[in-house]
Amino acid sequence: MKLAFVPSLLCLLAAASRCLAASAADDAKAVEFFENKIRPVLAEKCYSCHSVKSGKNKGGLLLDTRESTRQGGDTAAAVVPGDAEKSLLLKAIGYADEDLQMPPKKQLPAEVVADFATWIAMGAADPREGKPGSATTINIEEGRKHWSFQPLSNPPVPEVKDKQWPRTDIDRFILAALEEKGIKPVADAQPHELRRRLSYDLTGLPPELEERNSPSSSQSEIPNPQSEIERLIASPQFGERWGRHWLDIAGYSESSGGGQNMLLPVNFRYRDYVIAAFNADKPYDQFLREQLAGDLMPATNNAQRNEQLIATGFLSIGTKNTLDEDDQRYIMTVVDEQIDSMGRSLLGLTLACAKCHDHKFDPIPTRDYYALAGILRSSEPLAGAWRRHFAKWTQGVQPLAGAPITFTDEDLAEQLKAASARMGLGGKIYRAQRAAVQEAGMQKAGKAELEAFYKTRPEVMVLKNEQDRLKDIVEKFNDKLNAQLPYAMSAMRDVPEPADCAIRIRGEESQLGAFVPRGFPEVLTTASTPKVNPKQSGRVELAAWIASKENPLTARVMVNRIWQHLFGAGIVESSDDFGKTGQPPANAALLDYLAQRFIAQGWSVKKLIRDITSSRVYQLSTAHDAAAYEIDPANHLNWHANRRRLDANAIRDSFLAISGHLYLTPPKLKSQVHLRTLDPRIVSTNIPDLLAPTDRYRTVYRPIMHETVSADLTVFDFPEPEMVTGRRSITTVPTQALFMMNSELVVDYSQRTARRLMQMTNDEPSRLETAYQLILARAPTDEESADATAFIRDFPASDSKNPELSAWAAFCQTLFASAEFRYLY
């Protein structure tokens, strides 16, 4: 039997060999055709604008490898084997489209275009191996000439003509620039103006919150501003104020945003870490290292370990679209958010603009973006966001050191498996119910009748019982997770196998290019820049590079932010963009002087703020000077203080403080841990109940979530949580005036303030002065006292039970609604 089949087998093998030989011959001819007819044209006519070697990729198109040619550029695939109609390259060289004609100066001969058509029809054979390259037209050395990429200079303190005016070296830098333009600074601020300015700038609260039995004009004065500065900087409220500034640029939120907007129940730990860091004056370079790589840094005890772990919330709290079912795309979206946030907040650079192509303005090629992406892809943010199926970066949380572990990765896998299966049963149950109803002819039956009917149908009940079983599994794991939450944090950790990241052509997840070694933007690297440890993600080296005194951006950006918060505008006005599209510094020498001083003083934020607020330029009035305005209308040179509106936090906190309704101690843990429910979406959460436990605490402690920021904050330009906000918008719109006139919140706190006044003093003149001191931090003028007395006397008795309270409440609301309350003068 076996022998009988041998001839047939030999015949088949021979036939197959002839087919393979013919195929090989055809392939050889196709390759020969490419080498003789196609490659020479590409090399001569195309590579000068579309190859890695030339450093050019016009239209995002490279034509020097098979893969890059087939993937195409910014528009579409250049070559689709066997399909001339979809091959954009053929249309371009055939001048079939007026907007796309290549080469642009002279069309190729008709016979050459015909050769390309033949080549594509034959299958576009192309022996040029290799992943798509990354060509760039960016000249790194030329890019380093931009002012912000230059090393910090060490400018000498300038000489000035007016020796009497400066109090500090900061003043000398300011005055030298003013004298150069022929401008004289205005007079100093009034004592009560400076007192109020210092209090709000350093703590975000009005001055002198304690009750005063006998207020007098002397309480508006600051005999020794330096002692007031020291007292305010040492106050616990300092960290709450300056920590909120940092949370703006960190994009802090307690929900995921994205499609489902999941509650992230332990993000508040990161907020508290930031507040504590500013109060403790943690060195800024250490502050950055902990936020980028705290989980990988050594720790001497559990308390330090937990602090560093919590710090990495900076990278894990960003917006996440948990509805995205494509795991790789989801991961890269998270990475993009991290790069964008890190770049703009810490470096003042729009690094994310290099995701799809080389940065159009700054010297940041696409390969630098993916060098950073490799570091962050090799890290995993355990953010507490519940995905619809089990994959990386889900609802996992990092247990704190020394805490009991009640919820593991294995638990998470089982929970999400059950949740996914339960979700899938919904459609099956619906179809089974519908079929049963049609079979029994019960289309017109009521809800109660149908529910009873379904219980008699085994095919329906089997599915519903299974759904209930799966629900019990999900709830069981929710209970385990809730037991873990008081001992857990949304934080970072390295993935088991760190790896480099491939370039995504045009940012598309489905179009992978060459792998890029993990590293940092070349324009900001030097010989001393650390190399990434291949066995780790690279976040340790990332943190060391960013927090280095050799990095020209880190200190400049932070110093500029501090100046901005104290003056209303930065030395560099575009505080989130130090690139070529940003604004140049108004006083470059002062910026570098402050940056060098910041580093020399141990990266101390408090020392820098003390230096600036002690300067005479900070303590100037907001007075107008026509001559100075003519020369410098935008006040870039700081010839007077800017009049600044209080932000949303300060306005709400002032209502609480002035009315005596504010708790100055932070809320307790139990009021902040929001337990996971079966459906953790914000849409299913009772927002008033969520906010209620923090109603009497400072605004920084209120839960801030995507899409649910309360109107009392948004009306005064509270930032969107998903945005990196280095400088809040300041609008003046009718809704703000209407809010102060009609809001139940303002009415309520006006009444509370009136009650407080009536408890503090009995006689009308003292009560009147106390009202001015509490709300405006100054004594009233004689004219104001007369007007206020008439207002109280003539106010309609709308509340028959307590007409006096109604009158004083209306008066307090009038002061709250004034521009003087809402602005710093």
ROTIVEX-50111 format. One record per residue (C-alpha): x, y, z. Coordinates in steps of 0.1 Angstrom, whole numbers, plus 5000, padded with zeros to 4 digits. Layout:
REM residues N
XYZ
...
***
This chain:
REM residues 825
500050005000
502750255010
504850164978
501750234956
501650594968
505250674962
504950774925
501950994933
503851164961
506851214940
504751374913
503151614938
506551714952
507851774917
504851984908
505252184940
508852234932
508052374898
505452614913
507952734939
510652774912
508152974891
507153184921
510853244930
511553334894
508553584895
509853724928
513253764914
511953944883
509854164905
512854264927
514954314895
512254534881
512354744914
516154764914
516354874878
513255084874
512055204908
514955244933
517055474911
514155714906
513355714944
517055774952
517456054926
514056224928
512656154962
515156084989
516356444991
512956535007
511756195021
514555995038
516255955071
519656025056
518556365042
516956455076
513656545058
510256395059
508056645041
504356565047
505456305073
506556075044
509655865042
510455665011
513755495021
512355165035
509554925023
507554975055
507755355056
506855365018
503755155024
502655335056
502955675039
502856015055
500356255070
497656185044
497555815036
499555505025
501955594997
501955244981
499354974984
500654654967
498354554938
496154864941
497155154920
493955344929
494855354966
498555424961
499055794968
502555794954
501355704920
498755984920
501456234931
504056144904
501256124878
500056484887
496556344891
495756594919
496456964916
497256984954
499756694953
502256694926
505756534930
508456614922
507056974925
509157144900
509056904870
506856604864
508556264858
508456124822
505355924813
507355604809
508655644845
505055684858
504055384838
506955184855
505655274889
502155164879
503554834866
505554784898
502554844920
500354614899
503054334902
502754354940
505254634947
508154404955
510654594977
513754434992
514554735014
514354595050
513954795082
511354955104
510155295093
512855545104
512455875121
513756155100
513956505115
514656845101
515356975136
518857115142
519457045179
522557265182
520657555166
517757485190
519957515220
520457885212
516857965223
517058155256
515357905278
517557615267
520757815276
522457725309
521557955338
523658265338
524958435369
524158805363
525759065386
523459285407
523159605386
524159945397
521260195399
521160575400
518560605428
520560445457
517860515483
514860335467
515959965466
515659755497
516959425482
518859305452
515559215436
514659585437
517959675420
517259445391
513759595388
514959955392
517759915367
515259805340
512960095349
515760355348
516760225314
513360315301
513060645321
510360515344
509960585381
508160335404
504960455422
504660505459
504460225484
501160055492
499160175522
499659965554
496159805552
496659725515
499959555521
498559365551
495659235531
497859155501
500358955522
497558765539
495858655507
499158585488
500658375516
497658205531
494658265508
492658405537
491758755549
493958895577
493158875614
490458605615
490158605653
487358805669
488359155680
486459315709
487659665703
488859705667
490860025659
492660165629
495960055643
495059695635
495159785598
498859885601
501959665598
504659825620
507059545609
506059385576
508959135580
507458985611
504058955594
505758775565
507458535588
504158465607
502258395576
504858175560
505057965592
501257935593
499657595584
497457785559
500557865538
500757505525
497057505518
497357815496
500557725478
499657355476
496557455457
498657645432
500557315426
497357115423
496357345394
499357245374
499156885384
495556855371
494256725404
490956555405
489156285425
487556125394
488955975362
487156195337
486856035303
483855835292
482655695325
484155945350
484855695378
485355805414
488955775425
488555735463
492055785476
493456065454
493156305483
496356155498
498256315470
496656655477
497556625514
501156525505
501456845484
500057065512
502456905538
505456945514
504857315511
504357365548
507557165556
509457365529
510557035513
513357115489
511857165454
514256925437
513356655463
509656735458
510056665421
512056345425
509456195449
506656275425
508356115396
510055815412
509155805449
508255435448
511755355435
513655565460
515155425492
513355485525
514455445561
511055365575
507455305566
506355665570
508955785545
508155495522
504455585523
505155955517
507255885487
504755635473
501855885477
503956145459
503855945427
500156035425
501356315404
501656075375
498655855383
495856105389
495356235353
492356195330
491655835318
489155725292
488155395309
485655315281
488555265255
488454895247
491854895229
494454825256
497454955237
495655275227
494455325262
498055285276
499455535250
496655785258
497555765295
501255805286
500456105264
498556275293
501556215316
504056355291
501856665284
501356725321
504956665331
506256875302
504157185308
504057185345
507657105353
509557225322
507257475306
507357275273
504657145251
506356805247
503056635236
503156825204
505856585192
503556285194
502556265158
505356455141
508456665150
507556965171
506657245147
508357515167
510657375195
513757145189
511856835200
511756555174
509256275176
511956025187
512456235219
508656205226
508855825223
512055815243
510055955272
507055735263
509255425268
509955535304
506255595312
505055285293
507455085315
505555225345
502055145357
499755395373
497455225398
494755485395
491655315409
489755355376
487455055369
488054925334
485354725317
487654425312
490854305328
493954475315
496754695328
496055015348
492654935362
491054995396
494054855414
495455055443
498855045460
498854925496
500755155519
503755015537
502854825568
499154805559
497054485557
496654375521
493054265517
492654325479
495154175455
495754175418
494253825416
491153955433
490954235407
491253985379
488453775393
486254075400
486554215365
486053875350
482753845369
481754205360
482454145323
480453815323
477553985342
477454265317
477354015288
474353835303
472254145300
471654105263
471053735266
468353785293
466654055272
466453825242
465253525263
462453735278
461453875245
461253535229
459153395259
456753695257
456253645220
455753265224
453153325251
451453615233
451953845263
453054155244
450454365261
451054245297
451954485325
455254505343
454154315374
452554045353
455654005332
457853975362
455753695376
455653525341
459453535338
459853335370
457953045354
460353035324
463452825332
465452965302
465053315317
465653225353
468853025346
470353335331
469053565359
470253335386
473753335370
473553715368
472753735405
475653495413
478053715394
476754025411
477453865445
481053795433
481554155423
480054295455
482254055476
485354195459
484054545464
483854475501
487454355500
488554665481
486654895505
488554735534
491854815516
491055185507
491855335541
495355185537
495955245500
496955505474
496655565437
500355545428
502955425404
504955115400
507254965374
505954695351
507654355353
509454385320
510454745312
511054815275
511655085249
508755225229
508155215192
507355535173
503655555164
503555685128
501355995128
500455895164
498455595152
498655285175
498255055145
501355195126
504455115145
507855245135
511355205149
511955145186
513555445204
515955395234
514455535266
515855875274
515256255274
514856545249
518256585234
518256965234
518256945272
520856675277
524556705285
527456475290
526356435327
522756335319
522055995335
521555695313
518355485318
518855165338
517554895314
516254685343
513954965355
511455195339
513855495338
511755715362
514755735386
516855885359
513956095347
513556245381
517356305385
517456475351
514456705357
515456795393
519056865383
520557215388
522057165353
518557155338
518057505325
514257495327
513357345361
514357635384
513457905358
509857765355
509257735392
510758075400
508558225373
505458055388
506158195422
506658545409
503458515389
501358415420
502758715439
502558975411
499758855389
501958795359
505258605355
508558745344
507758505315
504158575309
503458235292
504258035323
503457695308
505357765276
509057845276
509457735240
509657945209
505958025208
506058145244
506858495255
510458605263
511258715298
510559075306
513659085328
515958795318
518758895343
516258895372
514858555362
518258385362
519258565394
516258435412
516758085397
520358075408
519358205443
516657945445
519157665439
521757815461
519257835490
518557465488
515557485464
513657645493
510257785482
509657965515
513058145513
512358255478
508858385487
510358555518
512858735495
510258845470
507658965495
510359155514
511259355483
510059705478
508759625443
506359375459
505159635484
504359905458
500860045455
498559985425
498460355418
498360475381
501160685366
500360835332
504060875321
504960515331
501860385314
502760555282
506060365281
505060035296
501259995295
501259625303
503459685334
505959425323
508659615342
506659625375
506560005380
503459945401
501659655417
498959485396
495459495408
494459135412
491058965416
490758695443
490458345429
487558115435
489257945464
490058265482
486558405477
484758095491
487358065520
486758435528
483058385532
483758105556
486458285575
484758615578
481458465589
483258255616
482157935599
485557805589
487357505604
491057565600
492057205608
492056955579
489156715577
489556375592
490356065572
486855915575
485256205558
487556165528
487655795520
484755735496
483955365495
483555185462
479955095453
478754855427
478555145402
481455385409
480555645383
480156005394
476856015376
475455775401
476855955431
474956195453
477256495449
475756705478
476256405502
479856375489
480556745495
478756785528
481456645551
483856925539
481357215538
483057405566
486657335555
488857525532
488057485495
491257295489
489757005509
486556985489
486356685466
487156815431
485856595402
485456615365
482156765353
480856835389
482757145400
480257355418
478957685404
480357895433
483857795420
483357785383
481758135382
485158265394
487158065369
488157755389
490257545364
489057235347
490656945365
491956775333
493957085324
497457195333
496657545346
499757745354
497658065354
493958075361
491758275337
490558595352
487258705337
484858985346
481358885335
477858975346
477258635362
479858715389
477959025400
474658845399
476158565420
477258815446
473758965446
471558655444
473458345454
471958155484
475558095495
476358465496
473058545513
473658275539
477258385547
476158745549
473558655575
476258445594
478558745593
475858975606
475158745635
478858735643
479059115643
476059145666
477758905690
481159085689
479959435695
476859615708
477159965697
476560065660
479760255653
481959975666
479959715647
480259925616
484059945619
484259575627
482359495595
484859695574
487859535592
486559185587
485459215551
487759485537
490659475562
490459855568
488560115588
485760305570
486160665560
483860925576
481760945544
481460565543
480460555580
477660815574
476360625543
476460295561
474560435592
471860575569
471660235551
471160045583
468660305596
466560315564
466659945555
463159795550
462159565579
461659255557
462159025587
459659115613
461258875638
464659035636
464759345614
468159445628
469759125616
468159165582
469659515579
473159415589
473059105567
472159325537
474959565546
477459275548
476359145515
476859495500
480459485512
480959135499
479659245465
482059535463
485059535439
487259615469
486359275485
487059085453
490359255444
493659305460
494759675458
***
